[in-house]
């Protein structure tokens, strides 16, 4: 059995076991590997710390250094210059919106809907919305767009 650290396209990290590397690939291609957080089947393997059996059974524990276990695995990537360029543009878009629009917090769905139906004057706003609220807005034809969240935004 092999334990893999995986991450979905939304960045949710999780771990799961497979009989073999080949078994993982077959299940992934058939869209059977699913993120437990969001249900996405677009998942990729992440870098994991190898698990190595100890060979120091005769030595005292004090002489063996054991690295601290990571608190949680995080998806990581090496980015090409083109990906760095796109990331910069996404950050510029987010910065432009946050500087030039009004933050309305969790009132966003109601205000966006009122503007769409011309109940109030239109203006640029951004805020918070639950996935089901976003889905309803899109189904009604309200022009909403998620703002990109980049790893730097979480630090």
N, C-alpha and C positions, 0 to 999 in steps of 0.2 A: 504494500500500500504506500502511496505517495501523498503527502499533504502539500497542497499548493496555496499560496497567498494569491488572491485574485482581486480585481477591481473592475467595476462596471464603468460604462462610459460617463456616468455621472460622478465618478470618483469614490463610490462607496467601496470600502475595503472589506473583504471577508476571506475566510479560510475554509477549505473543504478537502476531503480525501478522495482519491481515485485509485483504482487497481494498478494502473500504469500510466505512463505519459501518453501512450497511444489511446488508452481509454478516455483520458481527458480530451484529447483532440477530437475523437469521434463524437463525444457528447457535446462539445462546444459547437462543432460544425452542424449538428442536428438541432441546435438551439435548446439543449436540455439543461445546460448550466445557467442558472438564473440567480440574479442578485437578490438576497433575502430582504434588502431594504426597499428596493423600488421595482423589482420584477424584471429588470432589463436582462436580455440574453446576450448583449454585446459586452462580453467580459474578456479580460486578458490576464495572463500570469504576471505577477509582480516579483521583484527580487526578494528572496527570503534568506535569512541567516541559516546556514546549514546546521543540521543536527548531527553532531559527531559523538559516537560512543566514547566514554572515558576509558583511558588505559592506565590510570594512575592508582589503581586499587591498593597497591602496596605503600603508597606515599601518604603522608599526613594531609588532611584537608587544608591546613594552613598554608602549605606550599603550592597549592593549586589555585591559580587565578581563574575565576569564573566570571565571564562578562555579564553585566546586568541585562536582563531580558528587556526588550523594547516594550513600552506600554501598549502600543498599538501599531500595526503595520500601516504604512501610508503609501499610496500609489506614487510612483516616481517615474520620470521620463528624461531621457536625453533629447534635447530639442535641436532640430536642424536650424540653420539660419532662417529658412522660410517660416518655420513654426515660431521662432522668436519674433519675426516680423509680424505675424498674425496675432500673437499674444500682445505685442505692443499696441496694435490697432484696437484690439478688444479693450485694453486698459484705457486707451484714449477715448473710445466710445463711452465706456462707463464713467470716466471722469467728466466728459462733456455733459452727459445727462445729469449727473449729480450736481454739477455747478450751475446748470441752466434750467433746471426744473425744480418744482416745489416738492419736498418730501412730505407725504401725507400719511405715512405709517399704514396701519391696518384699515384705513378708510379708502384705500386705493380702489378696491372693486366697486364700491358704491359710487365714488366720484367719477371713475372711468365710465361707468354705465350711464350716469346722469349727463356727462358730456356727450356721449355717443347719441343719446336720445334728445340732445339739445335742451335739456332742462336747466342747465347752467352753462356759463361761458366756458369755451374750451381754453385750456392752457396746458403746458407741459407739466406732468406730474410723474412721480415715481413713489413706490411704497412697497408694502408687503401684501401678499395674497397666498392663500392656500391653493394647492394643486387643483382641487375641485372647483374653486372660485375662478381660477384662470381658465379652466376647461369651459365653464359656463359662459364666461366673457367671450371666448373665441367662438363658441357655438352661436352666440348672439351677433357676431360680426364686429365686436368691439376690437379696435386695433391695439392690442397689447403685445409687448415683446419682453421676454425675460432679459434682465441685465446679466451679463456674464459675471460669474464669480470666479476669480483667479486665486491660486494659492496664496499670493501676497495679501489678499483681502482678509484672509483668516488669521494672519499673524499680527 
